[in-house]
Amino acid sequence: MKKIKLDSNYKFTAILVVIHLMMFSSAMAQRQMENLDRGIVAFRTSNDSAYIGWRLLGTEPENITFNLYRKSGNEPAIRLNKFPIAESTNYVDGPVNFNVENQYFVKPIIDGKEFAADKPYTLKANIPIGNYIDIPLKTPEGYTPNDVSVGDLDGDGEYEIVVHQTFRGKDNSFAGISGIPIFQAYKMDGTFLWQISLGKNIREGAHYTQFMVYDLDGDGIAEFACKTADGTIDGVGKVIGDSTKDWRDLNPEHRATYGKILAGPEYFTIFNGQTGKALATTDYIPSRYPLNSWNGHGGDGKGDSTGNRSDRFLACVAYLDGIHPSIVECRGYYGRTVLAAWDWRDGKLTSRWVFDSKNGDNPFSGQGNHNLVVADVDGDGKDEIVYGSMVVNHDGKGLFSTGFRHGDALHVGVLDPSRKGLEVFGIHEIEDNTTGPGATIYDAKTGKVLYKGSINKDVGRGVAEDIYPKNPGAEMWYSGSGGLLNLKGERIGPMPSSINFVIWWDGDFSRELLNRNYIDKYGVGRIFTAEGCLSNNGTKSTPALSADLFGDWREEVIFRTADNLHLRIYSTTIPTNHRIYTLMHDPQYRLGVATENVGYNQPPHTGFFLGTGMNKAPKPNIFLVKNKK
């Protein structure tokens, strides 16, 4: 073959073309996501009727429709719908003979061809009326099931549950000996999978133990990851580090540090989701030292050596390369802030980058919240980390800092669909002689301030979401807002019944109010109560988890029972004519579910506007991993 010699101009042009193609390819890269099953679920809703819901996957074609079948007792299966179901992924069946077992299954139809059904959902004979799945727990004596996360731990396309069992938590600002954090994994049918004890050298409390459940290496099985220490026992009984070491300060005369853990090694461990076996352990980045380097609000120099500020942890999962998920472990937010990104690939744990604000003079110090949000704020296909009042770019460099400082609640999404991109709503603590807004909205890409409210007033709680159909886009409300506000800060209605979680529950696109063990609809009132169940985290009154776990696109909510021996997963049985692919295939929403347990729990938001008057949900740019089963 004859070689063609290029002059310098052609070479330059060729290089530009290659660079352009590489940039285009990177921007268009698909993200790996969970390969979920159909997620069919059914509930008895009356003496002779049942509600059935199932998933539309994010990778399925627009023209897909469904046939729904029921097999009652020994009778042959019958198709329930006269015409293919095209407008929704739920159905109300009746009359139904509940004296026998009933199985439901759906078959997808594409271009007129009916395909095989996924696994069926079974309603046992004489099942009572209800809308929850009960999961019995092996709760250790004296413990309380708290935060929950989900992942496909065994590669069967169905979510399993990881439960944080808590005992005698101690906040950073208080001395005292805490309980030992324990994690347990269960299948949806209650099958117990494993237990991990973090040991006495990890303190129990909302700020210490942030855990991630996610398929990090794309093998179809989710990993479990968290901070560990000497004496941690994995799911197969293996001890991490030195089990003889006790690094707690046990001197009762040390009134400020008694019971705290201010010495000894700190580790970060990746566990196998199927067995709980420790797969890799490394030193935690960064270390706690020097203890007094983690300054106070806004870098005011109020450091401490008691572990109050040094032991403030956050964590998340982010697609930093636009394709594969990485895990980010975070330390500090009142002053010095460090984010350490890790990759788990091919059985190896490697450091990707470390972001360190280093000192109070840095504009990225003192800007963190008790929570964080992962989102692609600049539309390049790669995730950024919205760390309260600042944003860290996918490459580990600071994107911008607003200077609004610390706050307790954070909401990121397409709040104003008339604008391009995402907005960030947050609330802020105004104390220690500081000044500034108590509530803000800023552009997630640039940091441009769109709203300031409650100037020089401390705001403790706040939410932004579409709950009021008469107002276009989202609304906001917060402590001291005086009512429901539009995004300009204008009062458009009375104060909602709660300033806590939100959930898509009924048949329309506006979200409902989730608080304690009940759901309210704005302007209507109470529409659901989980009798016999309790919320978590004291006055925060948060659920164990709220997420789109199965059924159609609307969300489930998980509560613990009053005796702490069961979890109940509640699902809506209100019919809807709207059809959207499962929210768990929207990358921002899925990552929001993964971080829901972090710090002060916050509800997940989609990366597109989901509300009254919404446009058609955009197709997610994802590919599904191959399941193990």
C-alpha positions as CSV (number, residue, x, y, z in Angstrom):
1,M,0.0,0.0,0.0
2,K,1.3,3.4,-1.0
3,K,1.9,5.7,2.0
4,I,0.5,9.2,1.6
5,K,2.6,12.0,2.9
6,L,0.8,14.9,4.6
7,D,2.2,18.4,4.8
8,S,2.0,20.3,8.0
9,N,-1.3,22.0,7.2
10,Y,-3.0,18.7,6.5
11,K,-1.5,17.2,9.7
12,F,-2.8,20.1,11.7
13,T,-6.2,19.8,10.2
14,A,-6.2,16.0,10.9
15,I,-5.2,16.6,14.5
16,L,-8.1,19.1,14.9
17,V,-10.5,16.6,13.4
18,V,-9.3,13.9,15.8
19,I,-9.6,16.2,18.8
20,H,-13.1,17.2,17.7
21,L,-14.1,13.6,17.4
22,M,-12.7,12.7,20.8
23,M,-14.5,15.6,22.4
24,F,-17.8,14.7,20.6
25,S,-17.3,11.0,21.6
26,S,-16.7,12.0,25.2
27,A,-19.8,14.2,25.3
28,M,-21.9,11.5,23.8
29,A,-20.5,8.7,25.9
30,Q,-23.1,6.4,27.5
31,R,-23.2,5.7,31.2
32,Q,-23.3,2.2,32.6
33,M,-26.4,1.6,34.6
34,E,-28.2,-1.2,36.4
35,N,-29.9,-3.9,34.3
36,L,-33.2,-4.0,36.1
37,D,-36.0,-6.5,35.6
38,R,-39.6,-5.5,34.9
39,G,-40.2,-4.8,38.6
40,I,-43.8,-5.9,38.5
41,V,-45.7,-5.6,41.8
42,A,-49.3,-6.2,42.7
43,F,-51.4,-5.3,45.8
44,R,-55.0,-6.2,46.8
45,T,-56.9,-3.0,47.0
46,S,-60.4,-4.2,47.8
47,N,-62.4,-7.4,48.3
48,D,-62.2,-8.2,44.6
49,S,-59.7,-5.8,42.9
50,A,-55.9,-5.6,42.6
51,Y,-53.5,-2.9,41.5
52,I,-50.6,-3.9,39.3
53,G,-47.6,-1.8,38.3
54,W,-44.4,-2.4,36.3
55,R,-41.3,-0.7,35.0
56,L,-40.6,0.9,31.6
57,L,-36.8,0.7,31.2
58,G,-34.8,3.7,30.1
59,T,-33.4,1.8,27.1
60,E,-36.7,0.5,25.7
61,P,-38.1,1.9,22.4
62,E,-40.8,4.6,22.4
63,N,-43.3,2.3,20.6
64,I,-43.2,-0.5,23.2
65,T,-46.6,-1.6,24.6
66,F,-47.6,-4.3,27.1
67,N,-50.0,-7.2,27.6
68,L,-50.8,-8.0,31.2
69,Y,-51.7,-11.6,32.3
70,R,-53.2,-13.2,35.4
71,K,-53.0,-16.8,36.4
72,S,-55.5,-17.7,39.2
73,G,-54.9,-20.9,41.1
74,N,-54.8,-23.8,38.6
75,E,-56.6,-22.0,35.9
76,P,-54.8,-21.1,32.6
77,A,-53.4,-17.6,32.4
78,I,-55.6,-15.0,30.8
79,R,-54.8,-11.7,29.2
80,L,-56.5,-8.9,31.1
81,N,-56.3,-6.0,28.6
82,K,-58.3,-5.9,25.4
83,F,-55.8,-3.7,23.6
84,P,-52.1,-3.4,24.2
85,I,-51.4,-1.1,27.2
86,A,-49.6,2.0,25.7
87,E,-50.3,5.0,27.9
88,S,-49.2,3.8,31.3
89,T,-47.4,1.0,33.2
90,N,-50.1,0.2,35.7
91,Y,-53.5,-1.5,35.7
92,V,-56.5,-2.1,38.0
93,D,-57.8,-5.7,37.8
94,G,-61.1,-7.0,38.9
95,P,-63.0,-8.9,39.8
96,V,-60.3,-11.1,41.3
97,N,-60.8,-14.4,43.3
98,F,-58.5,-13.9,46.3
99,N,-59.3,-17.3,47.8
100,V,-56.6,-18.7,45.5
101,E,-53.1,-17.6,44.6
102,N,-52.9,-15.1,41.8
103,Q,-49.8,-14.6,39.6
104,Y,-49.4,-11.5,37.4
105,F,-46.9,-11.1,34.6
106,V,-46.4,-8.7,31.6
107,K,-45.2,-9.3,28.1
108,P,-43.7,-6.4,26.1
109,I,-44.8,-5.8,22.5
110,I,-42.5,-4.2,20.0
111,D,-43.5,-3.7,16.4
112,G,-46.4,-6.1,16.8
113,K,-44.3,-8.9,18.3
114,E,-45.0,-10.1,21.8
115,F,-41.9,-11.1,23.8
116,A,-41.5,-13.4,26.7
117,A,-42.5,-12.3,30.2
118,D,-40.1,-11.5,33.0
119,K,-40.6,-13.2,36.4
120,P,-44.2,-13.0,37.7
121,Y,-45.4,-11.3,40.9
122,T,-47.5,-13.6,43.2
123,L,-50.4,-12.6,45.5
124,K,-50.9,-15.4,48.0
125,A,-54.3,-16.7,48.6
126,N,-56.4,-14.7,51.1
127,I,-53.8,-11.9,51.2
128,P,-55.2,-8.9,53.1
129,I,-55.9,-5.5,51.6
130,G,-52.7,-3.4,51.7
131,N,-50.0,-1.6,49.7
132,Y,-46.8,-2.6,51.3
133,I,-44.1,-5.4,51.2
134,D,-43.0,-6.6,54.7
135,I,-39.3,-7.4,55.3
136,P,-38.6,-9.1,58.6
137,L,-35.2,-8.0,60.1
138,K,-32.6,-9.6,62.3
139,T,-32.3,-6.4,64.4
140,P,-29.7,-6.8,67.1
141,E,-31.0,-6.3,70.6
142,G,-31.2,-2.6,71.5
143,Y,-30.6,-1.5,67.9
144,T,-32.9,0.6,65.6
145,P,-33.0,0.2,61.8
146,N,-32.2,3.6,60.4
147,D,-31.1,4.7,56.8
148,V,-31.5,2.2,54.0
149,S,-29.9,2.0,50.5
150,V,-30.5,-0.3,47.6
151,G,-28.6,-2.0,44.9
152,D,-28.6,-5.2,42.9
153,L,-26.4,-7.2,45.2
154,D,-26.6,-10.6,43.4
155,G,-27.1,-9.7,39.7
156,D,-30.7,-10.8,39.3
157,G,-32.1,-7.5,38.1
158,E,-34.0,-6.9,41.4
159,Y,-33.0,-4.5,44.2
160,E,-31.7,-5.8,47.5
161,I,-31.7,-3.6,50.7
162,V,-28.8,-2.6,52.9
163,V,-29.9,-1.4,56.4
164,H,-27.9,0.7,58.8
165,Q,-28.6,-0.6,62.2
166,T,-27.9,2.0,64.9
167,F,-27.4,2.0,68.6
168,R,-26.7,5.0,70.9
169,G,-25.5,7.6,68.4
170,K,-23.3,10.5,69.5
171,D,-23.2,13.8,67.6
172,N,-19.7,15.2,67.0
173,S,-20.3,18.1,69.3
174,F,-20.9,15.8,72.3
175,A,-18.6,13.5,74.2
176,G,-19.6,9.9,75.1
177,I,-19.2,6.4,74.0
178,S,-21.4,5.4,71.1
179,G,-22.8,2.1,69.9
180,I,-21.1,0.1,67.1
181,P,-22.5,0.7,63.6
182,I,-23.8,-2.5,62.0
183,F,-24.9,-3.0,58.4
184,Q,-27.2,-5.8,57.2
185,A,-28.3,-6.9,53.7
186,Y,-31.6,-8.5,52.7
187,K,-33.5,-9.6,49.7
188,M,-36.9,-8.2,49.1
189,D,-38.5,-11.4,50.3
190,G,-36.7,-11.1,53.7
191,T,-33.8,-13.4,52.9
192,F,-30.8,-12.4,55.1
193,L,-27.6,-12.0,53.1
194,W,-24.8,-10.7,55.4
195,Q,-23.8,-8.5,58.3
196,I,-20.9,-6.1,58.6
197,S,-19.9,-4.7,62.0
198,L,-17.7,-1.5,61.8
199,G,-16.4,-2.2,65.3
200,K,-15.7,0.0,68.2
201,N,-13.3,2.3,66.4
202,I,-16.0,3.8,64.2
203,R,-18.3,6.1,66.1
204,E,-22.1,6.0,65.5
205,G,-23.9,9.1,64.4
206,A,-25.3,10.9,61.4
207,H,-22.0,12.6,60.5
208,Y,-19.7,9.6,60.8
209,T,-21.0,6.7,58.8
210,Q,-21.8,7.5,55.2
211,F,-22.2,4.4,53.1
212,M,-22.5,3.8,49.3
213,V,-24.3,0.9,47.6
214,Y,-23.6,0.9,43.8
215,D,-22.2,-1.2,41.0
216,L,-18.8,0.5,40.7
217,D,-17.1,-1.9,38.3
218,G,-19.9,-2.8,36.0
219,D,-20.0,-6.5,36.8
220,G,-23.8,-6.5,37.5
221,I,-23.3,-6.8,41.3
222,A,-23.4,-3.7,43.5
223,E,-20.6,-3.1,45.9
224,F,-20.9,-1.7,49.5
225,A,-18.3,0.9,50.5
226,C,-17.6,2.9,53.6
227,K,-15.0,4.2,56.1
228,T,-13.6,1.4,58.3
229,A,-11.1,1.0,61.1
230,D,-9.3,-1.5,63.3
231,G,-11.7,-4.2,64.3
232,T,-14.2,-3.9,61.5
233,I,-15.6,-7.4,60.7
234,D,-16.7,-8.1,57.2
235,G,-19.6,-10.3,56.0
236,V,-17.6,-13.5,56.1
237,G,-16.1,-12.9,59.5
238,K,-12.7,-11.5,58.5
239,V,-11.3,-8.7,60.7
240,I,-9.9,-5.6,59.1
241,G,-6.8,-4.2,60.8
242,D,-5.9,-5.0,64.4
243,S,-8.9,-6.3,66.4
244,T,-7.0,-5.8,69.7
245,K,-6.8,-2.0,69.3
246,D,-9.2,0.3,71.0
247,W,-8.6,3.9,69.9
248,R,-11.4,5.5,71.8
249,D,-10.6,8.1,74.5
250,L,-11.8,6.2,77.6
251,N,-10.6,8.7,80.2
252,P,-13.7,10.2,81.8
253,E,-11.7,13.2,82.9
254,H,-11.4,14.3,79.3
255,R,-14.8,15.9,79.2
256,A,-14.6,17.2,75.6
257,T,-13.2,14.1,74.0
258,Y,-14.4,11.2,76.2
259,G,-15.6,8.4,73.9
260,K,-14.3,10.1,70.7
261,I,-11.8,8.5,68.3
262,L,-9.0,10.9,67.6
263,A,-6.1,8.5,67.1
264,G,-5.4,5.3,65.2
265,P,-5.5,4.4,61.5
266,E,-8.5,5.2,59.3
267,Y,-9.4,3.0,56.4
268,F,-11.6,2.9,53.3
269,T,-13.0,-0.5,52.3
270,I,-14.9,-1.9,49.3
271,F,-17.1,-4.9,50.1
272,N,-18.6,-7.5,47.9
273,G,-22.4,-6.8,47.8
274,Q,-23.3,-10.4,47.5
275,T,-21.4,-11.8,50.5
276,G,-20.2,-8.7,52.4
277,K,-16.6,-9.9,52.0
278,A,-14.0,-7.1,52.1
279,L,-12.4,-6.8,48.6
280,A,-10.0,-4.0,49.1
281,T,-8.9,-1.8,52.0
282,T,-6.7,1.3,51.9
283,D,-5.9,4.3,54.0
284,Y,-8.7,6.9,54.3
285,I,-8.0,10.1,52.5
286,P,-7.5,12.6,54.1
287,S,-6.3,11.7,57.6
288,R,-7.7,13.7,60.5
289,Y,-4.5,15.4,61.3
290,P,-3.9,18.1,62.2
291,L,-7.1,18.1,64.2
292,N,-7.2,21.9,64.6
293,S,-6.9,22.5,60.8
294,W,-10.6,22.0,60.1
295,N,-11.6,25.6,60.8
296,G,-15.1,26.9,61.5
297,H,-17.7,28.7,59.5
298,G,-16.4,30.7,56.6
299,G,-12.8,30.0,57.6
300,D,-13.1,32.1,60.8
301,G,-10.2,30.3,62.4
302,K,-12.3,28.6,65.1
303,G,-10.6,25.2,64.8
304,D,-10.9,22.6,67.5
305,S,-9.0,19.5,68.6
306,T,-12.0,17.6,69.9
307,G,-13.1,15.9,66.6
308,N,-16.1,18.1,66.1
309,R,-15.1,19.6,62.8
310,S,-12.5,17.0,61.7
311,D,-15.0,14.1,61.8
312,R,-17.7,15.6,59.5
313,F,-18.0,13.1,56.6
314,L,-19.9,13.0,53.3
315,A,-19.8,10.6,50.4
316,C,-21.3,10.1,46.9
317,V,-21.0,8.2,43.7
318,A,-20.3,10.2,40.5
319,Y,-19.6,9.5,36.8
320,L,-16.5,11.5,36.7
321,D,-15.4,10.2,33.3
322,G,-19.0,10.2,31.9
323,I,-19.1,6.4,31.6
324,H,-18.0,4.6,34.8
325,P,-19.1,5.4,38.4
326,S,-16.4,6.5,40.9
327,I,-16.8,6.9,44.6
328,V,-16.0,10.1,46.4
329,E,-15.2,10.2,50.1
330,C,-15.4,13.7,51.7
331,R,-14.2,15.2,55.0
332,G,-15.0,18.6,56.4
333,Y,-17.4,21.4,55.4
334,Y,-17.2,24.1,58.1
335,G,-13.7,25.1,57.0
336,R,-11.1,22.9,55.3
337,T,-12.8,20.6,52.8
338,V,-11.3,17.5,51.2
339,L,-12.9,15.3,48.5
340,A,-11.1,12.1,47.5
341,A,-12.2,10.3,44.3
342,W,-11.7,6.5,44.0
343,D,-12.1,4.0,41.1
344,W,-12.9,0.4,41.7
345,R,-12.0,-1.4,38.4
346,D,-10.9,-5.0,37.6
347,G,-10.4,-5.8,41.3
348,K,-8.2,-2.8,42.0
349,L,-8.9,0.3,44.1
350,T,-7.1,3.4,42.8
351,S,-7.0,7.1,43.7
352,R,-8.4,9.3,40.9
353,W,-7.9,12.7,42.4
354,V,-8.0,14.7,45.6
355,F,-9.5,18.1,46.1
356,D,-8.3,20.0,49.2
357,S,-9.3,23.6,50.1
358,K,-6.4,23.4,52.6
359,N,-7.2,26.6,54.7
360,G,-9.7,29.2,55.6
361,D,-8.3,31.7,53.1
362,N,-9.4,29.5,50.2
363,P,-12.8,30.5,48.8
364,F,-13.8,26.8,48.7
365,S,-13.4,26.5,52.5
366,G,-16.5,26.6,54.7
367,Q,-19.0,26.2,51.9
368,G,-20.2,22.6,52.6
369,N,-23.5,21.3,53.7
370,H,-24.6,18.4,55.8
371,N,-25.4,16.9,52.4
372,L,-24.3,17.0,48.8
373,V,-25.8,16.5,45.3
374,V,-24.2,14.9,42.2
375,A,-25.2,16.3,38.8
376,D,-23.9,17.1,35.4
377,V,-24.1,20.9,35.9
378,D,-22.4,22.0,32.6
379,G,-23.8,19.4,30.2
380,D,-20.5,17.8,29.2
381,G,-21.7,14.3,30.2
382,K,-19.5,14.2,33.3
383,D,-20.7,14.7,36.8
384,E,-19.9,17.5,39.2
385,I,-20.4,17.6,42.9
386,V,-22.6,20.3,44.3
387,Y,-21.1,20.6,47.8
388,G,-23.5,23.1,49.3
389,S,-22.4,26.6,48.3
390,M,-19.7,25.5,45.9
391,V,-19.2,23.1,43.0
392,V,-16.3,20.7,42.4
393,N,-15.7,19.8,38.7
394,H,-15.4,16.3,37.4
395,D,-11.6,16.6,37.2
396,G,-11.3,17.4,40.9
397,K,-10.8,21.1,40.5
398,G,-13.0,23.8,42.0
399,L,-15.6,25.1,39.5
400,F,-16.9,28.0,41.6
401,S,-17.8,29.0,45.1
402,T,-20.7,31.3,45.9
403,G,-19.5,32.2,49.4
404,F,-22.9,31.5,51.0
405,R,-21.4,29.1,53.5
406,H,-22.9,26.1,55.3
407,G,-26.5,24.9,55.3
408,D,-28.7,22.0,56.2
409,A,-30.7,21.3,53.1
410,L,-29.9,21.2,49.4
411,H,-32.1,20.7,46.2
412,V,-30.7,20.6,42.7
413,G,-32.7,20.1,39.5
414,V,-34.5,21.8,36.7
415,L,-36.5,24.0,39.0
416,D,-37.2,26.6,36.3
417,P,-38.0,24.9,33.0
418,S,-38.0,28.2,31.2
419,R,-34.2,28.5,31.8
420,K,-31.5,26.2,30.4
421,G,-29.8,23.9,32.8
422,L,-30.0,23.1,36.5
423,E,-30.6,25.4,39.5
424,V,-29.4,24.9,43.1
425,F,-31.7,25.8,46.0
426,G,-30.1,25.9,49.5
427,I,-30.6,27.3,52.9
428,H,-27.8,28.7,55.1
429,E,-26.9,29.1,58.7
430,I,-26.3,32.7,59.7
431,E,-24.4,32.7,63.0
432,D,-21.1,33.5,64.6
433,N,-21.4,37.2,63.6
434,T,-21.7,36.3,59.9
435,T,-24.1,38.0,57.5
436,G,-25.8,36.9,54.3
437,P,-28.9,35.3,52.8
438,G,-30.6,32.5,54.7
439,A,-32.0,31.0,51.4
440,T,-30.6,31.2,47.9
441,I,-31.0,29.9,44.3
442,Y,-28.0,29.9,42.0
443,D,-27.3,28.6,38.5
444,A,-25.6,25.2,38.8
445,K,-23.2,25.8,35.9
446,T,-22.0,29.3,36.6
447,G,-22.9,30.2,40.2
448,K,-24.9,33.2,39.1
449,V,-27.3,34.2,41.9
450,L,-30.9,34.0,41.0
451,Y,-32.5,34.6,44.4
452,K,-31.6,35.7,47.9
453,G,-34.0,35.6,50.8
454,S,-34.2,35.9,54.6
455,I,-31.2,38.2,54.7
456,N,-29.1,37.9,57.8
457,K,-31.6,35.3,59.2
458,D,-30.7,31.7,60.1
459,V,-32.7,29.2,58.1
460,G,-32.9,25.6,59.3
461,R,-35.0,23.9,56.8
462,G,-36.1,24.3,53.2
463,V,-37.4,22.6,50.1
464,A,-37.7,23.4,46.4
465,E,-40.0,21.3,44.1
466,D,-43.1,21.4,42.0
467,I,-46.0,20.8,44.4
468,Y,-48.5,23.5,43.1
469,P,-49.9,22.9,39.6
470,K,-51.1,26.5,39.2
471,N,-47.5,27.8,39.3
472,P,-45.2,27.0,36.4
473,G,-42.0,25.2,37.4
474,A,-41.0,24.5,41.0
475,E,-41.9,26.3,44.2
476,M,-39.8,26.9,47.3
477,W,-40.6,27.1,51.0
478,Y,-38.4,27.3,54.0
479,S,-38.4,28.2,57.7
480,G,-39.5,31.9,57.8
481,S,-40.6,32.1,54.2
482,G,-44.1,33.0,55.3
483,G,-45.7,30.7,52.8
484,L,-45.2,29.0,49.4
485,L,-43.0,31.1,47.1
486,N,-42.4,31.1,43.4
487,L,-38.7,31.1,42.3
488,K,-38.8,34.9,42.3
489,G,-39.6,34.9,46.0
490,E,-43.2,36.0,45.6
491,R,-45.8,34.5,47.9
492,I,-48.3,32.3,45.9
493,G,-49.9,30.3,48.6
494,P,-50.1,29.3,52.3
495,M,-47.2,27.4,53.9
496,P,-47.1,23.7,53.1
497,S,-47.8,21.3,56.0
498,S,-44.1,20.2,56.2
499,I,-40.6,21.3,55.3
500,N,-39.1,17.9,54.8
501,F,-39.2,15.3,52.1
502,V,-41.2,15.2,48.9
503,I,-42.5,12.2,46.9
504,W,-44.2,11.4,43.6
505,W,-47.2,9.4,44.9
506,D,-50.6,10.2,43.3
507,G,-51.6,10.2,39.6
508,D,-50.3,13.6,38.5
509,F,-46.8,15.0,37.8
510,S,-46.7,17.3,40.8
511,R,-44.9,16.0,43.9
512,E,-46.5,15.4,47.3
513,L,-45.2,16.2,50.8
514,L,-43.6,13.3,52.8
515,N,-43.2,13.8,56.5
516,R,-42.9,11.4,59.4
517,N,-45.1,8.4,58.4
518,Y,-47.6,10.3,56.2
519,I,-48.0,11.9,52.8
520,D,-49.9,15.2,52.3
521,K,-51.0,16.8,49.0
522,Y,-50.6,20.5,48.9
523,G,-54.0,22.2,49.0
524,V,-55.7,18.9,49.7
525,G,-54.4,17.4,52.9
526,R,-53.6,13.9,54.1
527,I,-53.7,11.2,51.4
528,F,-51.7,8.4,53.1
529,T,-50.6,7.2,56.5
530,A,-48.3,4.3,57.2
531,E,-50.0,3.0,60.3
532,G,-47.7,1.3,62.8
533,C,-44.6,2.8,61.3
534,L,-42.0,5.3,62.5
535,S,-39.7,7.8,60.8
536,N,-36.0,8.2,61.6
537,N,-33.4,10.7,62.8
538,G,-35.4,12.5,65.5
539,T,-36.9,15.8,64.5
540,K,-35.6,15.3,61.0
541,S,-38.5,12.8,60.6
542,T,-37.0,11.2,57.5
543,P,-38.0,7.8,56.0
544,A,-35.5,4.9,55.8
545,L,-35.6,5.6,52.1
546,S,-37.8,7.0,49.3
547,A,-37.1,6.0,45.8
548,D,-38.6,4.4,42.6
549,L,-37.9,0.8,43.7
550,F,-40.4,-1.1,41.5
551,G,-43.7,-0.7,39.8
552,D,-44.2,2.4,37.6
553,W,-42.2,5.6,37.7
554,R,-43.7,6.8,41.0
555,E,-41.8,6.4,44.3
556,E,-41.9,3.9,47.1
557,V,-41.2,4.8,50.7
558,I,-39.6,2.6,53.4
559,F,-40.4,2.9,57.1
560,R,-39.4,0.8,60.1
561,T,-42.2,-0.7,62.2
562,A,-42.6,0.5,65.8
563,D,-41.0,-2.7,67.2
564,N,-37.9,-2.2,65.0
565,L,-38.3,-5.8,63.7
566,H,-39.6,-5.1,60.2
567,L,-39.2,-2.8,57.3
568,R,-42.3,-1.9,55.2
569,I,-41.9,-0.8,51.6
570,Y,-45.1,1.2,50.7
571,S,-46.1,1.7,47.1
572,T,-48.9,3.8,45.7
573,T,-52.0,2.0,44.3
574,I,-53.5,5.2,42.8
575,P,-53.9,4.7,39.0
576,T,-52.2,7.1,36.6
577,N,-52.4,7.6,32.9
578,H,-48.8,9.0,32.7
579,R,-46.0,6.8,31.5
580,I,-42.3,7.5,32.2
581,Y,-39.3,5.2,32.2
582,T,-38.2,4.2,35.7
583,L,-36.6,7.1,37.5
584,M,-33.7,4.8,38.5
585,H,-32.5,5.0,34.9
586,D,-32.2,8.8,35.1
587,P,-28.6,9.2,36.2
588,Q,-29.0,12.2,38.5
589,Y,-32.0,10.6,40.3
590,R,-30.2,7.3,40.7
591,L,-27.2,9.0,42.2
592,G,-29.5,11.0,44.5
593,V,-30.9,7.8,45.8
594,A,-27.4,6.5,46.5
595,T,-26.6,9.6,48.5
596,E,-29.9,9.9,50.3
597,N,-28.5,8.4,53.5
598,V,-25.6,10.9,53.6
599,G,-25.6,13.4,56.5
600,Y,-29.0,15.1,56.8
601,N,-31.1,13.0,54.3
602,Q,-32.5,14.8,51.3
603,P,-35.0,13.5,48.6
604,P,-33.6,12.8,45.1
605,H,-34.4,14.9,42.1
606,T,-34.4,14.1,38.4
607,G,-32.0,15.7,35.9
608,F,-35.0,16.9,33.9
609,F,-38.1,18.8,34.9
610,L,-40.7,16.4,36.2
611,G,-43.8,18.3,37.1
612,T,-47.1,19.8,35.9
613,G,-46.7,21.0,32.3
614,M,-43.5,19.1,31.7
615,N,-42.2,18.2,28.3
616,K,-41.7,14.6,27.4
617,A,-39.0,13.0,29.6
618,P,-35.7,12.9,27.6
619,K,-34.2,9.5,26.8
620,P,-31.4,8.7,29.1
621,N,-28.0,8.2,27.5
622,I,-27.2,4.9,29.2
623,F,-26.2,1.3,28.5
624,L,-27.2,-1.6,30.8
625,V,-24.6,-3.9,32.3
626,K,-24.8,-7.6,31.9
627,N,-26.4,-9.3,34.9
628,K,-24.8,-12.3,36.6
629,K,-28.1,-14.3,36.6
